[in-house]
Amino acid sequence: MRVWISGGGGFVGSNIVRAAVDGGHDVLTTAHTFVPPPDAAYAVSKVDMTNGADVRASIDSFDPDLVVHCAIMNDWDRMYADRQASWNAYVNATRHTAQAAIEGVDASYVLVSTDWVFDGTQGGADELTPPNPINLYGTLKLASEMVALEAGGAVARVSGVNGQHLARPSTPRAQDRGFGYFVASIVDSLSANEPFTVWEADDINMVATPSLALECGEIMLAIGEKHGTGVFHCCGADAVTRRDLAELTCDVFDLDADLLDFGPPDPASMLAAPVPYDTSLTTPRTDRILGRTATPVRTLIERFREQYAAQVGEPS
Ligand SMILES: NC(=O)c1ccc[n+]([C@@H]2O[C@H](COP(=O)([O-])OP(=O)(O)OC[C@H]3O[C@@H](n4cnc5c(N)ncnc54)[C@H](OP(=O)(O)O)[C@@H]3O)[C@@H](O)[C@H]2O)c1
């Protein structure tokens, strides 16, 4: 397939690009500030996703079979401070990419979305569970989902995304109120023999269904190959707490679990907005349509260890 991916310079996007290149597809990704390496195995086009003409020109000229819209304005303070900019960057960017893909070049379309469209009381939500976002990010993602679905596209909700950022050599990998980068931040601390406090509190995301970013990319490509429409859940098979995932990480990476402790979050990392508590997902529709079975969380973390060893080296 010819695959056009927005935001390949980001964490999730760089893994979708890798999955597509490794799968033998012809790939073009957009860059906004990202500078690709000179030997990149994919094409790059400078695109501002909030500019409909830019987006259309790039998709028209590449003429893809599949468009995956992954780029995001990832700035919570700006999101709340400038509602119009946020609407443009989330909802209108989804409209630009969906229209250019589906109406423009008759490509399949996948919008990358999130488990944070749920309110945190809907644990085990499947693809048909009605969402109920409780913060602006979830609201913008849900509005974007509606645009993608009504245009005839697919929504791929990723959750608890772990793995390596494949486009930038050094990125901040700190624990936050979600599950993203959680495993990498534990591995980084414990392999440097530093203690790690696993946050536990009622007002952070405490339960989720972790995924591996690279496998999320593979699932999105499978959606494209099957011309999938509707909602898909890109995650593993198991709902876990932060404590479960921390202990599993120590086990899989052979790290000293005595360096873990458990306590309240760093107040500086808290948001002035509510955060869903239990965003665990299930995957019945995804498994049925794609003919797959969700991967156990241990297998995902083992695969991450292989990826980590290949890129960073074995943790000490
Ligand atoms: N990370 C997670 O844990 C997580 C969890 C659930 C869902 N998601 C979803 O995954 C997707 C990607 O998230 P991420 O964490 O990978 O984000 P990220 O690392 O911050 O990457 C964001 C990407 O968006 C691009 N971008 C920003 N503004 C742009 C603009 N105006 N025009 C074009 N591109 C622009 C950036 O391009 P440059 O690099 O070129 O600047 C970057 O590649 C999002 O849809 C998000 O909702 C992520």
The ligand as a Gaussian input file, in Angstrom:
#p B3LYP/6-31G(d) Opt

LIG

0 1
 N        1.225000       9.163000      23.657000
 C        0.185000       8.563000      24.230000
 O        0.306000       7.982000      25.329000
 C       -1.163000       8.572000      23.545000
 C       -2.247000       7.987000      24.208000
 C       -3.495000       7.982000      23.584000
 C       -3.636000       8.557000      22.317000
 N       -2.581000       9.138000      21.705000
 C       -2.799000       9.731000      20.374000
 O       -1.680000       9.465000      19.544000
 C       -1.494000      10.536000      18.640000
 C       -0.055000      10.998000      18.672000
 O        0.306000      11.350000      19.989000
 P        1.843000      11.411000      20.434000
 O        1.875000      11.224000      21.895000
 O        2.638000      10.524000      19.557000
 O        2.189000      12.930000      20.130000
 P        3.599000      13.647000      19.877000
 O        4.735000      12.748000      20.165000
 O        3.524000      14.939000      20.625000
 O        3.576000      13.950000      18.323000
 C        2.702000      14.903000      17.790000
 C        2.951000      15.048000      16.294000
 O        2.016000      15.996000      15.753000
 C        2.708000      16.822000      14.847000
 N        2.103000      18.156000      14.770000
 C        1.849000      19.013000      15.786000
 N        1.297000      20.145000      15.309000
 C        1.206000      19.985000      13.958000
 C        0.707000      20.794000      12.902000
 N        0.161000      22.021000      13.103000
 N        0.761000      20.305000      11.639000
 C        1.287000      19.090000      11.388000
 N        1.762000      18.262000      12.361000
 C        1.718000      18.726000      13.619000
 C        4.125000      16.903000      15.359000
 O        4.925000      17.156000      14.222000
 P        6.497000      17.536000      14.288000
 O        7.178000      16.383000      14.984000
 O        6.871000      17.652000      12.857000
 O        6.576000      18.821000      15.049000
 C        4.348000      15.520000      15.944000
 O        4.877000      14.655000      14.971000
 C       -2.504000      11.611000      19.025000
 O       -3.594000      11.546000      18.144000
 C       -2.921000      11.248000      20.427000
 O       -4.242000      11.653000      20.723000
 C       -1.342000       9.164000      22.297000

